[in-house]
Amino acid sequence: ILVPGLSGIVALAAGEAHGLAISNTGEVWTWGRNADGQLGDGTFDARSNPIRIAEAGFNWRVGAPRFDLPEGTYEA
């Protein structure tokens, strides 16, 4: 099925109740339920129409976790 408002899509992904599309220019679009914030727009609002969460040419950067544990002895 075609998703209204989207064109030039080169990749799609879907979860149980949400979708994600990436355009040929690098734009990222999401829509769907969003109960856990999975749409990436900073809200928990459901979206029946696609919203753009990344502009063309967006450069994804993934942060590395940082752990600062106090000195001591630890057992697992």
Jmol script that loads the backbone (N, CA, C; Angstrom):
load data "model"
ATOM      1  N   ILE A   1       0.843  -1.176   0.000  1.00  0.00           N
ATOM      2  CA  ILE A   1       0.000   0.000   0.000  1.00  0.00           C
ATOM      3  C   ILE A   1       0.895   1.248   0.000  1.00  0.00           C
ATOM      4  N   LEU A   2       0.506   2.239  -0.741  1.00  0.00           N
ATOM      5  CA  LEU A   2       1.251   3.501  -0.768  1.00  0.00           C
ATOM      6  C   LEU A   2       0.951   4.303   0.487  1.00  0.00           C
ATOM      7  N   VAL A   3       1.957   4.939   1.032  1.00  0.00           N
ATOM      8  CA  VAL A   3       1.775   5.806   2.188  1.00  0.00           C
ATOM      9  C   VAL A   3       1.657   7.232   1.661  1.00  0.00           C
ATOM     10  N   PRO A   4       0.513   7.897   1.880  1.00  0.00           N
ATOM     11  CA  PRO A   4       0.318   9.253   1.363  1.00  0.00           C
ATOM     12  C   PRO A   4       1.389  10.216   1.860  1.00  0.00           C
ATOM     13  N   GLY A   5       1.892  11.054   0.954  1.00  0.00           N
ATOM     14  CA  GLY A   5       2.857  12.075   1.312  1.00  0.00           C
ATOM     15  C   GLY A   5       4.312  11.663   1.196  1.00  0.00           C
ATOM     16  N   LEU A   6       4.575  10.393   0.886  1.00  0.00           N
ATOM     17  CA  LEU A   6       5.956   9.936   0.762  1.00  0.00           C
ATOM     18  C   LEU A   6       6.293   9.625  -0.691  1.00  0.00           C
ATOM     19  N   SER A   7       7.524   9.965  -1.074  1.00  0.00           N
ATOM     20  CA  SER A   7       8.001   9.600  -2.405  1.00  0.00           C
ATOM     21  C   SER A   7       9.506   9.397  -2.336  1.00  0.00           C
ATOM     22  N   GLY A   8      10.051   8.686  -3.283  1.00  0.00           N
ATOM     23  CA  GLY A   8      11.486   8.444  -3.329  1.00  0.00           C
ATOM     24  C   GLY A   8      11.977   7.576  -2.185  1.00  0.00           C
ATOM     25  N   ILE A   9      11.150   6.693  -1.690  1.00  0.00           N
ATOM     26  CA  ILE A   9      11.510   5.855  -0.546  1.00  0.00           C
ATOM     27  C   ILE A   9      12.406   4.703  -1.002  1.00  0.00           C
ATOM     28  N   VAL A  10      13.516   4.511  -0.291  1.00  0.00           N
ATOM     29  CA  VAL A  10      14.455   3.449  -0.639  1.00  0.00           C
ATOM     30  C   VAL A  10      14.525   2.351   0.415  1.00  0.00           C
ATOM     31  N   ALA A  11      13.982   2.615   1.619  1.00  0.00           N
ATOM     32  CA  ALA A  11      14.002   1.597   2.671  1.00  0.00           C
ATOM     33  C   ALA A  11      12.792   1.789   3.570  1.00  0.00           C
ATOM     34  N   LEU A  12      12.237   0.671   4.009  1.00  0.00           N
ATOM     35  CA  LEU A  12      11.100   0.675   4.932  1.00  0.00           C
ATOM     36  C   LEU A  12      11.373  -0.275   6.081  1.00  0.00           C
ATOM     37  N   ALA A  13      10.821   0.042   7.233  1.00  0.00           N
ATOM     38  CA  ALA A  13      10.867  -0.858   8.384  1.00  0.00           C
ATOM     39  C   ALA A  13       9.542  -0.707   9.106  1.00  0.00           C
ATOM     40  N   ALA A  14       9.133  -1.756   9.790  1.00  0.00           N
ATOM     41  CA  ALA A  14       7.861  -1.705  10.506  1.00  0.00           C
ATOM     42  C   ALA A  14       7.956  -2.463  11.809  1.00  0.00           C
ATOM     43  N   GLY A  15       7.279  -1.941  12.794  1.00  0.00           N
ATOM     44  CA  GLY A  15       7.134  -2.623  14.071  1.00  0.00           C
ATOM     45  C   GLY A  15       5.707  -3.122  14.180  1.00  0.00           C
ATOM     46  N   GLU A  16       5.307  -3.458  15.376  1.00  0.00           N
ATOM     47  CA  GLU A  16       3.953  -3.979  15.584  1.00  0.00           C
ATOM     48  C   GLU A  16       2.890  -2.957  15.196  1.00  0.00           C
ATOM     49  N   ALA A  17       3.124  -1.675  15.505  1.00  0.00           N
ATOM     50  CA  ALA A  17       2.122  -0.654  15.218  1.00  0.00           C
ATOM     51  C   ALA A  17       2.747   0.669  14.788  1.00  0.00           C
ATOM     52  N   HIS A  18       3.906   0.610  14.119  1.00  0.00           N
ATOM     53  CA  HIS A  18       4.531   1.835  13.621  1.00  0.00           C
ATOM     54  C   HIS A  18       5.385   1.506  12.397  1.00  0.00           C
ATOM     55  N   GLY A  19       5.672   2.544  11.618  1.00  0.00           N
ATOM     56  CA  GLY A  19       6.491   2.362  10.430  1.00  0.00           C
ATOM     57  C   GLY A  19       7.552   3.433  10.327  1.00  0.00           C
ATOM     58  N   LEU A  20       8.557   3.155   9.502  1.00  0.00           N
ATOM     59  CA  LEU A  20       9.668   4.070   9.282  1.00  0.00           C
ATOM     60  C   LEU A  20      10.068   3.967   7.821  1.00  0.00           C
ATOM     61  N   ALA A  21      10.360   5.099   7.213  1.00  0.00           N
ATOM     62  CA  ALA A  21      10.783   5.112   5.815  1.00  0.00           C
ATOM     63  C   ALA A  21      11.976   6.046   5.667  1.00  0.00           C
ATOM     64  N   ILE A  22      12.907   5.670   4.789  1.00  0.00           N
ATOM     65  CA  ILE A  22      14.064   6.507   4.474  1.00  0.00           C
ATOM     66  C   ILE A  22      14.005   6.838   2.992  1.00  0.00           C
ATOM     67  N   SER A  23      14.144   8.121   2.676  1.00  0.00           N
ATOM     68  CA  SER A  23      14.056   8.551   1.283  1.00  0.00           C
ATOM     69  C   SER A  23      15.419   8.484   0.602  1.00  0.00           C
ATOM     70  N   ASN A  24      15.408   8.636  -0.709  1.00  0.00           N
ATOM     71  CA  ASN A  24      16.648   8.595  -1.474  1.00  0.00           C
ATOM     72  C   ASN A  24      17.552   9.789  -1.178  1.00  0.00           C
ATOM     73  N   THR A  25      17.049  10.802  -0.475  1.00  0.00           N
ATOM     74  CA  THR A  25      17.874  11.941  -0.074  1.00  0.00           C
ATOM     75  C   THR A  25      18.324  11.841   1.382  1.00  0.00           C
ATOM     76  N   GLY A  26      17.892  10.797   2.083  1.00  0.00           N
ATOM     77  CA  GLY A  26      18.294  10.594   3.464  1.00  0.00           C
ATOM     78  C   GLY A  26      17.300  11.061   4.506  1.00  0.00           C
ATOM     79  N   GLU A  27      16.151  11.585   4.068  1.00  0.00           N
ATOM     80  CA  GLU A  27      15.128  11.970   5.032  1.00  0.00           C
ATOM     81  C   GLU A  27      14.589  10.718   5.723  1.00  0.00           C
ATOM     82  N   VAL A  28      14.240  10.857   7.004  1.00  0.00           N
ATOM     83  CA  VAL A  28      13.664   9.749   7.758  1.00  0.00           C
ATOM     84  C   VAL A  28      12.260  10.159   8.194  1.00  0.00           C
ATOM     85  N   TRP A  29      11.292   9.308   7.881  1.00  0.00           N
ATOM     86  CA  TRP A  29       9.882   9.557   8.178  1.00  0.00           C
ATOM     87  C   TRP A  29       9.348   8.436   9.066  1.00  0.00           C
ATOM     88  N   THR A  30       8.527   8.780  10.060  1.00  0.00           N
ATOM     89  CA  THR A  30       7.919   7.769  10.921  1.00  0.00           C
ATOM     90  C   THR A  30       6.436   8.055  11.103  1.00  0.00           C
ATOM     91  N   TRP A  31       5.681   7.015  11.449  1.00  0.00           N
ATOM     92  CA  TRP A  31       4.259   7.150  11.729  1.00  0.00           C
ATOM     93  C   TRP A  31       3.813   5.925  12.517  1.00  0.00           C
ATOM     94  N   GLY A  32       2.688   6.058  13.196  1.00  0.00           N
ATOM     95  CA  GLY A  32       2.146   4.922  13.922  1.00  0.00           C
ATOM     96  C   GLY A  32       1.803   5.225  15.360  1.00  0.00           C
ATOM     97  N   ARG A  33       1.806   4.190  16.173  1.00  0.00           N
ATOM     98  CA  ARG A  33       1.284   4.270  17.537  1.00  0.00           C
ATOM     99  C   ARG A  33       2.131   5.135  18.469  1.00  0.00           C
ATOM    100  N   ASN A  34       3.349   4.911  18.705  1.00  0.00           N
ATOM    101  CA  ASN A  34       4.253   5.765  19.486  1.00  0.00           C
ATOM    102  C   ASN A  34       4.043   5.721  20.996  1.00  0.00           C
ATOM    103  N   ALA A  35       3.419   4.688  21.538  1.00  0.00           N
ATOM    104  CA  ALA A  35       3.165   4.600  22.979  1.00  0.00           C
ATOM    105  C   ALA A  35       4.452   4.606  23.800  1.00  0.00           C
ATOM    106  N   ASP A  36       5.549   4.138  23.221  1.00  0.00           N
ATOM    107  CA  ASP A  36       6.838   4.093  23.916  1.00  0.00           C
ATOM    108  C   ASP A  36       7.840   5.077  23.340  1.00  0.00           C
ATOM    109  N   GLY A  37       7.382   6.046  22.552  1.00  0.00           N
ATOM    110  CA  GLY A  37       8.273   7.032  21.954  1.00  0.00           C
ATOM    111  C   GLY A  37       9.059   6.510  20.771  1.00  0.00           C
ATOM    112  N   GLN A  38       8.627   5.388  20.197  1.00  0.00           N
ATOM    113  CA  GLN A  38       9.385   4.743  19.126  1.00  0.00           C
ATOM    114  C   GLN A  38       9.440   5.537  17.821  1.00  0.00           C
ATOM    115  N   LEU A  39       8.630   6.565  17.680  1.00  0.00           N
ATOM    116  CA  LEU A  39       8.681   7.348  16.437  1.00  0.00           C
ATOM    117  C   LEU A  39       9.869   8.303  16.408  1.00  0.00           C
ATOM    118  N   GLY A  40      10.452   8.581  17.548  1.00  0.00           N
ATOM    119  CA  GLY A  40      11.657   9.415  17.576  1.00  0.00           C
ATOM    120  C   GLY A  40      11.422  10.897  17.459  1.00  0.00           C
ATOM    121  N   ASP A  41      10.185  11.342  17.681  1.00  0.00           N
ATOM    122  CA  ASP A  41       9.906  12.775  17.577  1.00  0.00           C
ATOM    123  C   ASP A  41       9.872  13.472  18.933  1.00  0.00           C
ATOM    124  N   GLY A  42      10.242  12.751  19.991  1.00  0.00           N
ATOM    125  CA  GLY A  42      10.277  13.343  21.317  1.00  0.00           C
ATOM    126  C   GLY A  42       8.940  13.382  22.026  1.00  0.00           C
ATOM    127  N   THR A  43       7.921  12.724  21.453  1.00  0.00           N
ATOM    128  CA  THR A  43       6.599  12.694  22.071  1.00  0.00           C
ATOM    129  C   THR A  43       6.140  11.251  22.234  1.00  0.00           C
ATOM    130  N   PHE A  44       4.960  11.104  22.800  1.00  0.00           N
ATOM    131  CA  PHE A  44       4.299   9.808  22.870  1.00  0.00           C
ATOM    132  C   PHE A  44       2.967   9.873  22.114  1.00  0.00           C
ATOM    133  N   ASP A  45       2.850  10.842  21.202  1.00  0.00           N
ATOM    134  CA  ASP A  45       1.629  11.046  20.426  1.00  0.00           C
ATOM    135  C   ASP A  45       1.588  10.120  19.221  1.00  0.00           C
ATOM    136  N   ALA A  46       0.457   9.461  19.020  1.00  0.00           N
ATOM    137  CA  ALA A  46       0.281   8.626  17.834  1.00  0.00           C
ATOM    138  C   ALA A  46       0.197   9.523  16.603  1.00  0.00           C
ATOM    139  N   ARG A  47       0.736   9.051  15.504  1.00  0.00           N
ATOM    140  CA  ARG A  47       0.745   9.816  14.240  1.00  0.00           C
ATOM    141  C   ARG A  47       0.181   8.949  13.133  1.00  0.00           C
ATOM    142  N   SER A  48      -0.957   9.339  12.586  1.00  0.00           N
ATOM    143  CA  SER A  48      -1.532   8.557  11.489  1.00  0.00           C
ATOM    144  C   SER A  48      -0.910   8.915  10.148  1.00  0.00           C
ATOM    145  N   ASN A  49      -0.280  10.077  10.067  1.00  0.00           N
ATOM    146  CA  ASN A  49       0.421  10.498   8.853  1.00  0.00           C
ATOM    147  C   ASN A  49       1.915  10.574   9.142  1.00  0.00           C
ATOM    148  N   PRO A  50       2.748  10.305   8.138  1.00  0.00           N
ATOM    149  CA  PRO A  50       4.202  10.354   8.345  1.00  0.00           C
ATOM    150  C   PRO A  50       4.676  11.740   8.779  1.00  0.00           C
ATOM    151  N   ILE A  51       5.632  11.752   9.698  1.00  0.00           N
ATOM    152  CA  ILE A  51       6.292  12.994  10.091  1.00  0.00           C
ATOM    153  C   ILE A  51       7.786  12.818   9.846  1.00  0.00           C
ATOM    154  N   ARG A  52       8.424  13.881   9.408  1.00  0.00           N
ATOM    155  CA  ARG A  52       9.859  13.815   9.141  1.00  0.00           C
ATOM    156  C   ARG A  52      10.622  14.037  10.439  1.00  0.00           C
ATOM    157  N   ILE A  53      11.491  13.091  10.784  1.00  0.00           N
ATOM    158  CA  ILE A  53      12.297  13.249  12.001  1.00  0.00           C
ATOM    159  C   ILE A  53      13.761  13.516  11.685  1.00  0.00           C
ATOM    160  N   ALA A  54      14.150  13.408  10.416  1.00  0.00           N
ATOM    161  CA  ALA A  54      15.519  13.738  10.011  1.00  0.00           C
ATOM    162  C   ALA A  54      15.480  14.308   8.600  1.00  0.00           C
ATOM    163  N   GLU A  55      16.184  15.403   8.401  1.00  0.00           N
ATOM    164  CA  GLU A  55      16.217  16.065   7.103  1.00  0.00           C
ATOM    165  C   GLU A  55      17.143  15.347   6.134  1.00  0.00           C
ATOM    166  N   ALA A  56      17.075  15.758   4.884  1.00  0.00           N
ATOM    167  CA  ALA A  56      17.926  15.177   3.845  1.00  0.00           C
ATOM    168  C   ALA A  56      19.387  15.302   4.240  1.00  0.00           C
ATOM    169  N   GLY A  57      20.139  14.231   4.031  1.00  0.00           N
ATOM    170  CA  GLY A  57      21.558  14.222   4.323  1.00  0.00           C
ATOM    171  C   GLY A  57      21.901  14.117   5.798  1.00  0.00           C
ATOM    172  N   PHE A  58      20.920  13.790   6.621  1.00  0.00           N
ATOM    173  CA  PHE A  58      21.155  13.687   8.064  1.00  0.00           C
ATOM    174  C   PHE A  58      22.233  12.657   8.337  1.00  0.00           C
ATOM    175  N   ASN A  59      23.177  12.997   9.194  1.00  0.00           N
ATOM    176  CA  ASN A  59      24.286  12.112   9.533  1.00  0.00           C
ATOM    177  C   ASN A  59      24.010  11.505  10.906  1.00  0.00           C
ATOM    178  N   TRP A  60      23.597  10.246  10.936  1.00  0.00           N
ATOM    179  CA  TRP A  60      23.287   9.585  12.198  1.00  0.00           C
ATOM    180  C   TRP A  60      24.552   9.405  13.015  1.00  0.00           C
ATOM    181  N   ARG A  61      24.462   9.735  14.284  1.00  0.00           N
ATOM    182  CA  ARG A  61      25.575   9.527  15.215  1.00  0.00           C
ATOM    183  C   ARG A  61      25.046   8.772  16.415  1.00  0.00           C
ATOM    184  N   VAL A  62      25.696   7.688  16.712  1.00  0.00           N
ATOM    185  CA  VAL A  62      25.281   6.871  17.845  1.00  0.00           C
ATOM    186  C   VAL A  62      26.244   7.115  18.993  1.00  0.00           C
ATOM    187  N   GLY A  63      25.701   7.483  20.125  1.00  0.00           N
ATOM    188  CA  GLY A  63      26.533   7.745  21.297  1.00  0.00           C
ATOM    189  C   GLY A  63      27.004   6.454  21.942  1.00  0.00           C
ATOM    190  N   ALA A  64      28.142   6.519  22.579  1.00  0.00           N
ATOM    191  CA  ALA A  64      28.677   5.372  23.307  1.00  0.00           C
ATOM    192  C   ALA A  64      28.326   5.527  24.787  1.00  0.00           C
ATOM    193  N   PRO A  65      27.847   4.474  25.414  1.00  0.00           N
ATOM    194  CA  PRO A  65      27.546   4.591  26.836  1.00  0.00           C
ATOM    195  C   PRO A  65      28.805   4.833  27.644  1.00  0.00           C
ATOM    196  N   ARG A  66      28.645   5.533  28.740  1.00  0.00           N
ATOM    197  CA  ARG A  66      29.774   5.838  29.614  1.00  0.00           C
ATOM    198  C   ARG A  66      29.434   5.368  31.019  1.00  0.00           C
ATOM    199  N   PHE A  67      30.324   4.627  31.603  1.00  0.00           N
ATOM    200  CA  PHE A  67      30.109   4.104  32.937  1.00  0.00           C
ATOM    201  C   PHE A  67      31.182   4.651  33.872  1.00  0.00           C
ATOM    202  N   ASP A  68      30.753   5.295  34.924  1.00  0.00           N
ATOM    203  CA  ASP A  68      31.661   5.810  35.943  1.00  0.00           C
ATOM    204  C   ASP A  68      31.304   5.150  37.269  1.00  0.00           C
ATOM    205  N   LEU A  69      31.894   4.004  37.515  1.00  0.00           N
ATOM    206  CA  LEU A  69      31.631   3.284  38.748  1.00  0.00           C
ATOM    207  C   LEU A  69      32.625   3.705  39.815  1.00  0.00           C
ATOM    208  N   PRO A  70      32.159   3.817  41.053  1.00  0.00           N
ATOM    209  CA  PRO A  70      33.103   4.132  42.125  1.00  0.00           C
ATOM    210  C   PRO A  70      34.064   2.974  42.346  1.00  0.00           C
ATOM    211  N   GLU A  71      35.216   3.288  42.866  1.00  0.00           N
ATOM    212  CA  GLU A  71      36.200   2.235  43.130  1.00  0.00           C
ATOM    213  C   GLU A  71      35.650   1.259  44.155  1.00  0.00           C
ATOM    214  N   GLY A  72      36.067   0.003  44.041  1.00  0.00           N
ATOM    215  CA  GLY A  72      35.604  -1.005  44.978  1.00  0.00           C
ATOM    216  C   GLY A  72      35.698  -2.394  44.376  1.00  0.00           C
ATOM    217  N   THR A  73      35.132  -3.343  45.072  1.00  0.00           N
ATOM    218  CA  THR A  73      35.107  -4.711  44.610  1.00  0.00           C
ATOM    219  C   THR A  73      33.694  -5.067  44.201  1.00  0.00           C
ATOM    220  N   TYR A  74      33.570  -5.670  43.027  1.00  0.00           N
ATOM    221  CA  TYR A  74      32.260  -6.021  42.501  1.00  0.00           C
ATOM    222  C   TYR A  74      32.236  -7.506  42.160  1.00  0.00           C
ATOM    223  N   GLU A  75      31.128  -8.129  42.416  1.00  0.00           N
ATOM    224  CA  GLU A  75      30.948  -9.529  42.071  1.00  0.00           C
ATOM    225  C   GLU A  75      29.698  -9.680  41.219  1.00  0.00           C
ATOM    226  N   ALA A  76      29.738 -10.625  40.304  1.00  0.00           N
ATOM    227  CA  ALA A  76      28.560 -10.867  39.471  1.00  0.00           C
ATOM    228  C   ALA A  76      28.040 -12.262  39.732  1.00  0.00           C
TER     229      ALA A  76
END
end "model"
wireframe off; spacefill off
backbone 0.3
color backbone group
